[in-house]
Amino acid sequence: MRGPKHFHHSVRTGIRLSEYEHVLGENADQLKRLFPDGVARLWGATPAQKERNAKAVAIRERRVGDEVLFYGEMKFIARARILGLLHNPGLAAEVWGFDENHRTWEHIMALGDVIEFEVPAAPVLTALDMKPPLWSLTLVPAAKRKLHLHLLDELLGGQASTVRRPVLGKGIAAPVESLGRGDLQRALGTLDADTSAGPRARSESLTLLWAIGRLVTGHDRMAPLDVWQSQLGPILSEFGPPGVAVSPEYPFRHLSDSGLWEVESAEHRDPDLVSVAASIESGGRAGFRRAAARLLRQPLARAEAIGLLCASYLDDVDQPELLERVGLGGYAYAGGSDGGQDDSGGGGRSGRRGQRRQVTVSRPDRDKRLVERVKLLHGHRCQVCGLRLETRFSHYSEAAHIQGLGHPHNGPDKTSNLLCLCPNHHVQFDTLALFIDEDWIVRRSQDGSRIGVLRRHPEHHIDERYVEYHRGLCGGNRLGSTHDRAL
Ligand SMILES: [Zn+2]
């Protein structure tokens, strides 16, 4: 079995692009762009024997943005997202060698968002009418994709359900086996619990965002300390507390108090963070504890964490710029960074945030019929302010996805994830200036003040999960919620 070995080598550990420079060929730029720190996560497939067999179809039908599920011995062991596709037999031969038929894994997938876990495959496969064992590449039919993700989330949720509170307090490095979203929020929301911790909380939150960015781009939760120094250092000096020079060691020392963080020296775990400098010299590593990393790889918990850090400690920072820099560009907007939601139907308004447009990943097609249905149900009346914008011959409104489609939010295209808004409120909703609270009250993200009640229509069901996700991005799920203060 070469699978597990290959998985460890080219997905879990990743390959150093610098060592494969001679075989990268025309994919060199692409790979360096996808993996800015030089470590690439790759997986591949040998060419199909026949034009029309299932494998040939699977190879042909792969798309950037697709999810890849790793299967082994009746279990699913990891999932990942396709960041790029390349055909490169030379690289494949160097990374994985040849099989017994002298074929290579030349159809290569560049992967991000790698999450490892272990769940039995049988329930999922049965529900999908697929027969185990799985061989090589297997496509899940699009229609069944949601079902499969749902099942998987359930299985994973069950696995991570034993919640233990993180142990807070200096010098206590009790391992946190698992964390719940509430624990994470508590830990992230109390970085400044200590008095006089203002500047410290600022640099800690920057450090955490940088570390979340690493997880999102598929990197190991633990990074060598010299990487932290060279990459986090510039971010701290640019976005850190004004007038205070902060070295990356500084947030490290305090972050371990949060219960989310660990530092290990090369030889052994070293909870005594006073010796960070020594750890760096000895090749030590630091990063999120396993339980925290596992949680932060879940979309909702991650959106909440990012929203909470930004709202709590980084009010006066250029957040879109910062998030872009740490690899979380899409999180500054409800619609992601890939061009926004042109649901207007009346000529696109590109450029609304065009300045920050990024190279990406597929942009999912939205179903115009769903958009029209929602607009018609509401008679083009904004669900926030009630405005019905008149045009010469008719009326104009826009449909906003609540949990954005596409990277990084990956919300679904269905009416329960849509709102009918006027252009002004659409912009505010997409730029996270307002959110909807648990009682369907629309509030300003800035201070939680009330704007009004979301107007709903009995035939337009809105799924609260998407609202919760958007609220998380806005920092609206903060503990001791801002709502009470505002009322
Ligand atoms: Zn409006």
Boltz pocket constraint, residues with backbone or C-beta under 6 A from the ligand:
constraints:
  - pocket:
      binder: B
      contacts: [[A, 382], [A, 383], [A, 384], [A, 385], [A, 386], [A, 387], [A, 421], [A, 422], [A, 423], [A, 424], [A, 425]]
      max_distance: 6.0
